[in-house]
Amino acid sequence: MKLQKTRKVRTHKSSTYCLYGGNVIDAYDSWGRPDAIISDGAYGVRGFPGDTVDESGLVEWYRPHIEAWSKAAKYSTSLWFWNTEVGWATVHPVLIANGWEYVETIVWDKGLAHIAGNVNGRTIRQMPVVSEVSVLYRRKIVLSTEDGSLPVKQWLRHEWQRSGLPLYKANVACGVKNAATRKYLTQDWLWYWPPGSAVEDMARYCMAYGKRTDRPYFSLDGVNEISASAWDDMRAKWNHRNGLTNVWTRPPLANSERLKRENHSKSVHFNQKPLEFMERQILATTDAGDIVWEPFGGLCSASVAAIQTGRYPFAAECIEEFERLALERLDDATTRRGDMEDAG
């Protein structure tokens, strides 16, 4: 990630994107808070200038970035972490230590075409690798109490119990038969994130019938009363698409899909991601108008997908050739989006 001494740092900003031409560490503080982060950085395979030689260097490579993501993230921010299986496993403890919770692993099955002609069956001593992973994380939400902090599930029950009211009264507060005690306040695997309206109802009921307190029940900051919208805003977004699983099968980009150098003989970026994959991740975890971070832009495929889906991307790239090509792609995506809006 070190830049050459002669590197000129530039920021390209428009109504549809912000691209920082330099080390992203210097840009984070100027970016809007992210609703989603799509990380496609070092893999430990010497894939670009600044990548590590193997996975052993990935922890220190990613640590300052993960710390910056954690500082800027909202409770509702989602993170997609692209890497090899061993690269992700190596960095996973750092993500956990910085307040990210594992959700699931997406496996990109590139198929046999990925290894055709590249494997010697007489000498290979393992199964050929045709996969890459993208791992979804969300923020671990820990909320304060008068006695310390608790995870959300334990915090909800704690807030009801400190009112001194029996648990079954939570059903009365929410106007339900048994959902409050069976789902919202339970501590077993049946626990379900309650809608904001239910939390607001429980807080109002506790304030009216529970023990008198100077600390409002279910208050997020210990001072102000909870609102349904404030509670709902903490939950990470998920826009479900039926039929889509955690295994995505399609060949690597080839032919006209890949960006080539001027002589058309060699790809610019050996690990260019399919736009359709980036669109899936953005559509699943953000809404129109949301902010998407792409810290390690490369050719900025995630940012292109963000523009095409009506989100606002912040991206960075420190290699000048990639920056130039990314800027062209972002401008082209902006033009296409404008044409679609005019036609629609």
ABEGO torsion letter per residue (X at the ends): XBBBAABBBBBBBBAABBBBBEBAAAAAAABBBBABBBBBBBAGAGABBGBBABAAAAAAAAAAAAAAAAAABBAABBBBBBBBAAAAAAAAAAAAAAGBBBABBBBBBAEAAAABGABBAAABABBBBABBBBBBBBBBBBBBBAAEBBBAAAAAAAAAAAAGBBAAAAAAAAGBAAAAAAAAABABAABBBBBAAAAAAAAAAAAAABBBBABBBGBAAGABBBBAAAAAAABBBBBBBBGBBABBBBBBBBEAABBBBAAGABBABAABBBAAAAAAAAAAABBBGBBBBBABAEAGAAAAAAAAAGBBBBBBBABAAAAAAAAAAAAAAAAAAAAAAAAX
